[in-house]
C-alpha cells in the first residue's frame, strides 16, 4: 500500500505544481463565464442604426396619408422603432441595385401570402444581429394580429387583446401539493453536473493514458516495475490523477462559495440598493431583506436555493470517483497496450462510445428525467455516473435507487480495474507490436 501511496504522491504533486494547473484552476471559472458572456454579447449586441424598408404591396400595414401623400404605417405605435431601429413603408419593391445604393440597411417584403406561408423575406446589406431580427419579427407579428382582427368584423383589437391569454404551466406533485414542482428545471442543473463529470472523465482519463504511453515509450517503466508491481503502478497513477481533478473541482466550489458569500454581504450592507429598489424590495420604507430571501424571490435563483446541494455535491463526488475508476482503468490499459498515441484509435472507440452515448441519453433525459430510458441507464454502470446526476436533484429519486446504482457502479468499477490490471501487467512491457483484441484477451487469461 505504501508503494501505491508513493505513486499517488508523485502523480499528484507533479501535476498540481504545473503552471497550467494553477492558471486553469484560478482562471478557469472566470474564463468559462467570460466566454459564455462574450458569445451571448456578440450574438445579440448590435448598436448600429438600421433603416428598415417595409415593402407593403397591398397596404395591409400601411396607408397613403392624404395630406402629405406619403405612405405611413397604419399602426405607428407598433412600427415606431427606437433610437437604433427605424421603419419606412413603400408599396413598390425597389430593384437590387436601388436598394444597395439606398440609405436603407434592411428590406422587409410583405404581402398577403405571408398570412398563409407564415414567412416574410428580410433582405440585408450586412447581417443583422439576433436581437434586431427578433425586434423586427415581434413588430411584424403584432401587425399581423391587427390585420386579422381588422378582417373580423365581430371583434375589435382591444377586445382581442383582453381575450388573448398567455399561460405558464405550474406542475405539482400529487404527494407534495404545497410547492410547484421544478423537476425538469432541476434536471437541467443536474445536466450541468453531468457534463462536468463527462469532461473530467474524458480529460483525466486521457491524461492517464498519455502518462502510461510516455513512460512506456521512454522505457522509464522498465526501471519502475523492478521495484513495484504493475498493478500498484496503475492504481497509483489512476488515483493520483483523479485526485488532481477533485482538487481542481473543490477549489472551484470554494471560489463559488466565496463569491456567493461576498455578494450576500454586499447586498445586505446596502451595496445593491439600486437593484433592490428596481424590484420594489426596499422602496416605500419596506424593511430590508436578507440576501437568501432576495434570491428566493427571483425565479431562477429560487430553483437553485430549493435544491439539496449537500446531497447533490456528495453524489457528484461518488459518481465522479466511480465513473473515473471505471473509465480511468480502461484508459490505462489502452496506454499499456500501445506504443504511441496514434495507435490508440482502434481501442479508444469501444471505450468512448458508451461515454458519448450516455451524454446524448442525458440530453434527452433532461426533458423527461423520470422516463424509462433515464431510469434504465441510471443503473447501467457505463452510463450511471452521467444519467444519475440528472435524476439526483429530483425529489422523486428514492434512496434505494441511489444505493443500488452506486453499488452496481463500484462493483463494476472494481471488476474493470481487475480486468485492466491483467492487461496492464503484460502490455506495459510489450514493445514494437500492435496487439489485436485476440492477443489482449490472451493477456487477460494469462496467469503469471
C-alpha positions in Angstrom: 0.0 0.0 0.0 2.9 2.4 0.7 4.2 1.9 -2.8 0.8 2.9 -4.3 0.9 5.9 -2.0 4.3 6.9 -3.4 3.0 6.7 -6.9 -0.1 8.7 -6.0 2.0 11.4 -4.4 4.3 11.6 -7.4 1.5 11.8 -9.9 -0.4 14.3 -7.8 2.4 16.6 -6.9 3.9 16.7 -10.4 0.6 17.9 -11.8 -0.6 20.4 -9.2 2.7 22.2 -9.4 2.4 22.8 -13.1 1.7 26.4 -14.1 -1.1 25.2 -16.4 -2.9 23.6 -13.5 -2.6 26.7 -11.3 -3.7 29.0 -14.1 -6.7 26.9 -15.1 -7.8 26.3 -11.5 -7.8 30.1 -10.7 -8.9 31.5 -14.1 -10.9 28.5 -15.4 -14.3 29.5 -14.0 -13.7 33.2 -14.9 -12.7 32.3 -18.4 -15.6 29.9 -18.9 -18.1 32.6 -17.7 -16.4 35.2 -19.8 -16.6 33.1 -22.9 -20.3 32.4 -22.4 -21.0 36.2 -21.8 -18.9 37.2 -24.8 -20.7 34.7 -27.0 -24.1 36.0 -25.9 -23.0 39.6 -26.3 -21.6 39.0 -29.8 -24.7 37.2 -30.9 -27.3 39.7 -29.7 -25.5 43.0 -29.3 -25.9 45.5 -32.1 -25.7 49.2 -31.5 -25.7 50.2 -35.2 -28.6 52.0 -36.6 -30.9 50.1 -39.0 -33.3 51.7 -41.5 -35.9 49.1 -42.4 -37.8 49.5 -45.6 -41.1 47.6 -45.4 -42.5 46.7 -48.9 -46.3 46.5 -48.3 -47.8 45.8 -51.7 -51.4 45.5 -50.6 -51.4 48.2 -48.0 -52.2 45.8 -45.2 -49.9 47.5 -42.7 -49.7 51.0 -44.2 -51.8 53.7 -46.0 -51.3 56.8 -48.1 -51.5 59.9 -46.0 -53.9 62.2 -47.9 -52.2 65.3 -46.6 -48.6 64.5 -47.2 -49.0 61.9 -49.9 -46.5 59.7 -48.1 -47.0 56.0 -47.2 -47.2 55.7 -43.4 -47.8 52.8 -41.1 -51.4 52.0 -40.1 -50.2 51.2 -36.6 -47.5 53.7 -35.8 -47.4 52.5 -32.1 -46.1 49.1 -33.4 -43.6 50.4 -36.0 -42.4 53.5 -34.1 -39.0 51.8 -33.7 -36.4 53.2 -31.3 -33.1 55.0 -31.2 -31.4 52.3 -33.4 -34.3 50.9 -35.5 -36.5 52.9 -37.9 -39.3 51.7 -40.1 -40.2 53.1 -43.6 -43.0 51.9 -45.8 -43.5 51.7 -49.6 -45.8 49.8 -51.9 -43.2 49.1 -54.6 -40.3 46.7 -54.5 -37.1 48.5 -55.5 -34.5 46.8 -57.7 -31.5 45.2 -56.1 -29.2 47.9 -57.2 -31.6 50.6 -56.0 -31.7 49.0 -52.6 -27.9 48.6 -52.4 -27.5 52.3 -53.2 -30.3 53.4 -50.9 -29.8 54.6 -47.2 -31.8 51.6 -46.1 -29.9 48.7 -44.4 -32.8 46.2 -44.3 -35.7 45.5 -46.6 -38.8 43.5 -45.4 -41.0 42.2 -48.2 -44.6 41.8 -47.0 -47.8 40.7 -48.9 -51.0 38.8 -48.2 -49.2 35.5 -48.8 -47.4 35.8 -45.5 -50.6 35.0 -43.7 -50.7 31.6 -45.3 -46.9 30.9 -45.6 -46.1 32.4 -42.2 -42.8 33.6 -43.5 -41.5 37.0 -44.6 -38.4 37.8 -46.6 -35.8 40.1 -45.0 -33.0 41.3 -47.3 -29.9 42.9 -45.8 -26.7 44.6 -46.7 -25.0 43.4 -43.5 -26.4 40.5 -41.5 -28.4 41.9 -38.5 -27.9 40.6 -35.0 -30.4 38.2 -33.5 -31.7 41.0 -31.3 -32.6 43.2 -34.2 -34.2 40.2 -36.1 -36.3 39.4 -33.0 -37.5 43.1 -32.7 -38.5 43.2 -36.4 -40.3 39.8 -36.1 -42.1 41.0 -33.0 -43.3 44.2 -34.7 -44.4 42.1 -37.8 -46.3 39.6 -35.6 -48.2 42.4 -33.8 -49.0 44.0 -37.1 -50.4 40.7 -38.5 -52.5 40.3 -35.4 -54.0 43.7 -36.1 -54.7 42.8 -39.7 -56.5 39.6 -38.7 -58.6 41.4 -36.1 -59.4 44.1 -38.7 -60.7 41.5 -41.1 -63.1 40.1 -38.4 -66.0 42.5 -38.0 -67.2 40.8 -34.9 -64.2 41.8 -32.7 -62.0 44.8 -32.2 -58.4 44.8 -31.2 -58.8 45.9 -27.6 -61.3 43.0 -27.1 -58.9 40.6 -28.8 -56.1 41.6 -26.5 -58.3 41.0 -23.5 -59.3 37.6 -24.8 -55.8 36.6 -25.8 -54.2 34.9 -22.8 -50.6 33.7 -22.3 -50.3 30.9 -19.8 -47.5 29.2 -18.0 -47.8 25.7 -16.6 -47.1 25.2 -12.9 -46.6 21.5 -12.2 -47.4 19.9 -8.8 -46.5 16.5 -7.4 -49.7 14.9 -6.0 -47.7 13.9 -3.0 -46.4 17.4 -2.4 -49.1 19.9 -3.4 -47.6 22.7 -1.3 -44.9 23.8 -3.8 -44.8 23.8 -7.5 -42.7 21.1 -9.0 -39.5 22.1 -10.8 -38.2 18.7 -11.6 -37.5 19.4 -15.2 -35.6 22.6 -14.3 -33.7 20.7 -11.6 -32.8 18.2 -14.3 -31.1 21.0 -16.2 -29.0 21.7 -13.2 -28.1 18.0 -13.0 -27.2 18.1 -16.7 -24.6 20.7 -16.0 -23.0 18.5 -13.3 -23.3 15.5 -15.7 -21.4 17.5 -18.3 -18.7 18.2 -15.8 -18.3 14.5 -14.9 -18.3 13.7 -18.7 -15.4 16.1 -19.4 -13.5 15.3 -16.2 -13.6 11.6 -17.0 -12.5 12.2 -20.6 -9.9 14.8 -19.7 -8.2 13.0 -16.8 -8.7 9.5 -18.3 -6.8 10.7 -21.3 -4.1 12.0 -19.0 -3.7 8.6 -17.5 -3.4 7.0 -21.0 -0.9 9.6 -22.1 1.2 9.2 -18.9 1.4 5.5 -19.4 2.3 5.8 -23.1 5.0 8.4 -22.2 6.6 6.2 -19.5 6.4 3.2 -21.8 8.0 5.0 -24.8 10.8 6.4 -22.7 11.4 3.0 -21.1 11.1 4.5 -17.7 8.5 1.9 -16.8 11.2 -0.9 -17.0 13.0 0.7 -14.1 9.8 1.4 -12.1 8.4 -2.1 -12.3 11.6 -3.5 -10.9 10.6 -2.2 -7.5 6.8 -2.1 -7.8 4.1 -4.3 -9.2 2.5 -3.2 -12.4 -1.0 -3.3 -10.8 0.2 -1.0 -8.0 1.7 1.4 -10.5 -1.5 1.5 -12.5 -3.7 2.1 -9.4 -1.3 4.8 -8.1 -1.4 6.6 -11.4 -5.2 6.4 -11.7 -5.8 7.6 -8.2 -3.2 10.3 -8.3 -4.5 11.9 -11.5 -8.1 11.5 -10.2 -7.2 13.5 -7.0 -5.9 16.3 -9.2 -9.3 16.6 -10.8 -11.1 16.5 -7.5 -8.7 19.1 -6.1 -9.5 21.4 -9.0 -13.2 21.0 -8.6 -13.1 21.6 -4.9 -11.2 24.8 -5.4 -13.9 25.9 -7.9 -16.6 25.1 -5.3 -14.7 27.2 -2.7 -14.4 30.1 -5.1 -18.1 29.9 -5.9 -19.0 29.9 -2.1 -16.7 32.9 -1.5 -18.2 34.8 -4.4 -21.7 34.0 -3.2 -20.9 35.0 0.4 -19.3 38.2 -0.8 -22.3 39.1 -2.9 -24.6 38.4 0.1 -22.5 40.7 2.4 -22.5 43.5 -0.2 -26.3 43.1 -0.7 -27.2 43.2 3.0 -24.9 46.2 3.6 -26.8 48.2 1.0 -24.4 47.8 -1.9 -27.2 46.5 -4.1 -29.8 49.0 -3.1 -30.3 50.3 -6.6 -31.1 46.8 -7.9 -33.4 46.0 -5.0 -35.2 49.3 -5.5 -36.0 48.4 -9.1 -37.7 45.2 -7.9 -39.6 47.1 -5.2 -37.8 45.2 -2.4 -36.6 48.2 -0.4 -38.8 51.0 -1.8 -41.6 52.6 0.1 -40.0 52.2 3.5 -40.1 48.4 3.4 -37.9 46.5 5.8 -34.6 45.5 4.1 -34.5 41.7 3.3 -31.6 39.3 3.6 -29.7 38.0 0.6 -31.2 34.5 0.7 -34.8 35.9 0.8 -34.0 38.1 -2.1 -32.7 35.1 -4.1 -35.8 33.1 -3.3 -38.0 35.8 -4.7 -36.2 35.5 -8.1 -37.5 32.7 -10.3 -34.1 31.4 -11.4 -32.4 31.6 -8.0 -35.3 30.2 -6.1 -34.8 27.0 -8.1 -31.1 26.9 -7.1 -32.0 27.6 -3.4 -34.6 24.7 -3.4 -32.0 22.1 -4.4 -30.4 19.9 -1.8 -26.8 20.9 -2.6 -25.1 18.8 0.1 -26.7 15.7 -1.3 -26.0 16.7 -4.9 -22.3 17.5 -4.3 -21.9 14.3 -2.2 -23.4 12.2 -5.0 -21.3 14.1 -7.6 -18.1 13.0 -5.8 -19.4 9.5 -5.5 -20.3 9.2 -9.2 -17.1 11.0 -10.3 -14.9 8.6 -8.3 -16.8 5.5 -9.5 -17.0 6.6 -13.1 -13.4 7.8 -13.2 -12.1 4.5 -11.7 -14.1 2.6 -14.3 -13.1 4.6 -17.4 -9.6 5.5 -16.0 -8.6 1.9 -15.7 -9.7 1.3 -19.3 -7.7 4.3 -20.4 -4.7 3.0 -18.5 -5.0 -0.4 -20.2 -5.1 1.2 -23.6 -2.0 3.2 -22.8 -0.2 0.0 -21.8 -1.3 -1.9 -24.9 0.1 0.6 -27.5 3.5 2.3 -28.2 2.2 5.7 -29.3 -0.9 7.8 -29.1 -1.5 7.4 -32.8 -2.1 3.6 -32.2 -4.9 4.2 -29.7 -7.8 4.8 -32.2 -8.9 1.2 -32.6 -9.1 0.7 -28.8 -10.5 4.2 -27.9 -13.7 3.7 -29.9 -15.2 0.9 -27.7 -14.3 2.9 -24.6 -15.6 6.3 -25.8 -18.9 5.0 -27.4 -20.6 4.3 -24.1 -19.4 7.6 -22.7 -20.8 9.6 -25.7 -23.9 7.5 -25.8 -24.5 8.4 -22.1 -24.1 12.1 -22.9 -26.7 12.0 -25.6 -29.1 10.0 -23.5 -28.6 12.6 -20.7 -29.6 15.4 -23.1 -32.8 13.6 -24.0 -33.4 12.8 -20.3 -33.5 16.4 -19.3 -37.0 16.8 -20.8 -38.2 13.6 -19.2 -35.9 12.8 -16.2 -38.3 10.2 -14.8 -38.8 8.4 -18.1 -38.0 4.7 -18.8 -34.7 5.5 -20.6 -33.5 7.7 -17.8 -34.3 5.1 -15.1 -32.8 2.2 -17.1 -29.5 3.9 -17.9 -29.1 5.3 -14.4 -28.5 1.7 -13.2 -26.1 0.7 -16.1 -22.6 1.4 -14.7 -21.2 2.7 -18.0 -23.8 5.4 -18.1 -25.0 5.9 -14.5 -22.3 8.5 -13.5 -23.8 10.8 -16.1 -27.5 9.9 -16.2 -28.0 9.6 -12.4 -26.7 13.2 -11.9 -29.7 14.4 -13.8 -32.1 12.4 -11.6 -30.4 13.1 -8.3 -31.7 16.7 -7.9 -35.3 15.4 -8.2 -37.2 14.8 -5.0 -38.8 11.7 -6.6 -35.4 9.8 -6.8 -35.5 7.4 -3.8 -32.6 6.4 -1.6 -32.8 2.8 -2.6 -32.3 3.8 -6.3 -29.2 5.8 -5.4 -27.8 3.0 -3.3 -28.4 0.3 -6.0 -27.0 2.5 -8.7 -23.8 3.3 -6.7 -23.4 -0.4 -5.6 -23.6 -1.6 -9.2 -21.2 1.2 -10.4 -18.5 0.4 -7.8 -18.8 -3.3 -8.2 -18.3 -2.9 -12.0 -15.5 -0.4 -11.4 -13.7 -2.9 -9.2 -14.1 -5.6 -11.9 -12.8 -3.2 -14.6 -9.8 -2.3 -12.5 -9.0 -6.0 -12.1 -9.5 -6.6 -15.8 -7.4 -3.6 -16.7 -4.7 -4.7 -14.3 -4.3 -8.0 -16.1 -3.9 -6.2 -19.4 -1.6 -3.6 -17.9 0.9 -6.1 -16.3 1.6 -7.6 -19.7 1.1 -4.7 -22.1 3.2 -2.3 -20.3 6.4 -4.3 -21.1 5.4 -5.0 -24.7 7.1 -3.0 -27.5 7.2 -2.9 -31.3 4.0 -4.8 -31.9 0.4 -3.6 -32.4 -1.7 -6.0 -30.3 -5.0 -7.3 -31.6 -8.1 -7.8 -29.5 -7.4 -11.6 -29.5 -3.9 -11.0 -28.1 -5.3 -8.7 -25.4 -7.7 -11.5 -24.5 -4.8 -13.8 -24.1 -3.2 -11.3 -21.7 -6.3 -11.3 -19.6 -6.4 -15.1 -19.3 -2.6 -15.4 -18.8 -1.6 -16.4 -15.2 1.9 -15.5 -14.2 
